[in-house]
Amino acid sequence: MSVFGVGLPEMAVIAVVGLLVFGPKKLPELGRTLGKTLKAFQSASREFSNAVMTEANAPETPVPTTQQQITSTAMVSPAESASTPQQHGAEDKD
């Protein structure tokens, strides 16, 4: 049995050292915290992977080139672009 390249004898030594350092009361709490952290990390990793796959499979929308933008703005008539005529000199009469 090998987990992350660590065999059964190495895991036993790590457990004994952990038991000596943290004590029998604190060790189960640390194990639960580590388990919750790993589960949250795994969930976040799965969500990230799904988001990347969704973006990779989404159809691409073409980006208009500069020439297309110029053509589309040139098609607007001058009357449409000016909403109200400017009145010069109206402010000078007051």
C-alpha positions as CSV (number, residue, x, y, z in Angstrom):
1,M,0.0,0.0,0.0
2,S,1.5,3.3,-1.1
3,V,-0.1,6.7,-0.8
4,F,1.8,9.6,-2.4
5,G,4.9,7.4,-2.4
6,V,4.7,6.8,1.4
7,G,4.4,3.2,2.4
8,L,2.8,1.6,5.5
9,P,5.9,1.8,7.8
10,E,6.4,5.5,7.0
11,M,2.7,6.2,7.7
12,A,3.0,4.5,11.1
13,V,6.1,6.6,12.0
14,I,4.2,9.8,11.0
15,A,1.2,8.8,13.0
16,V,3.3,8.1,16.1
17,V,5.2,11.4,15.8
18,G,1.9,13.2,15.3
19,L,0.4,11.5,18.4
20,L,3.5,12.5,20.5
21,V,3.5,16.1,19.2
22,F,-0.2,16.9,19.3
23,G,-1.5,14.4,21.9
24,P,-4.4,12.0,21.7
25,K,-7.1,14.7,22.2
26,K,-5.9,17.0,19.4
27,L,-5.0,14.4,16.8
28,P,-8.6,13.5,15.8
29,E,-9.5,17.2,15.5
30,L,-6.5,17.8,13.2
31,G,-7.5,14.8,11.1
32,R,-11.0,16.1,10.6
33,T,-9.7,19.5,9.7
34,L,-7.3,18.0,7.2
35,G,-10.1,15.9,5.7
36,K,-12.4,18.9,5.3
37,T,-9.6,20.9,3.8
38,L,-8.8,18.2,1.3
39,K,-12.5,17.8,0.4
40,A,-12.9,21.5,-0.2
41,F,-9.8,21.6,-2.3
42,Q,-11.0,18.7,-4.3
43,S,-14.4,20.3,-4.8
44,A,-12.8,23.6,-5.9
45,S,-10.5,21.8,-8.3
46,R,-13.5,20.0,-9.8
47,E,-15.4,23.2,-10.3
48,F,-12.4,24.9,-11.9
49,S,-11.9,21.9,-14.2
50,N,-15.6,22.1,-15.2
51,A,-15.4,25.8,-15.9
52,V,-12.3,25.4,-18.1
53,M,-14.0,22.5,-20.0
54,T,-17.1,24.6,-20.5
55,E,-15.1,27.5,-21.9
56,A,-13.1,25.2,-24.1
57,N,-16.2,23.7,-25.6
58,A,-18.1,27.0,-26.0
59,P,-18.4,28.2,-29.6
60,E,-16.2,31.1,-30.4
61,T,-17.8,34.4,-31.4
62,P,-16.0,36.4,-34.0
63,V,-14.5,39.7,-33.0
64,P,-15.2,42.5,-35.5
65,T,-12.2,43.8,-37.2
66,T,-11.4,47.5,-37.5
67,Q,-12.7,47.6,-41.1
68,Q,-16.0,46.1,-40.0
69,Q,-16.3,48.7,-37.2
70,I,-15.6,51.5,-39.7
71,T,-18.2,50.2,-42.1
72,S,-20.8,49.8,-39.4
73,T,-20.3,53.4,-38.1
74,A,-20.2,54.8,-41.6
75,M,-23.7,53.4,-42.3
76,V,-25.2,55.7,-39.6
77,S,-26.5,58.8,-41.2
78,P,-25.4,62.2,-39.9
79,A,-29.0,63.0,-38.9
80,E,-29.1,60.0,-36.7
81,S,-25.8,60.8,-35.0
82,A,-26.8,64.3,-34.1
83,S,-29.8,64.1,-31.7
84,T,-30.4,67.8,-31.3
85,P,-29.0,70.7,-33.3
86,Q,-26.6,73.0,-31.4
87,Q,-27.6,76.5,-31.1
88,H,-24.7,78.9,-31.1
89,G,-25.3,82.4,-29.9
90,A,-28.4,81.6,-27.8
91,E,-26.4,82.0,-24.6
92,D,-25.0,85.4,-25.8
93,K,-28.5,87.0,-26.0
94,D,-29.0,86.9,-22.2
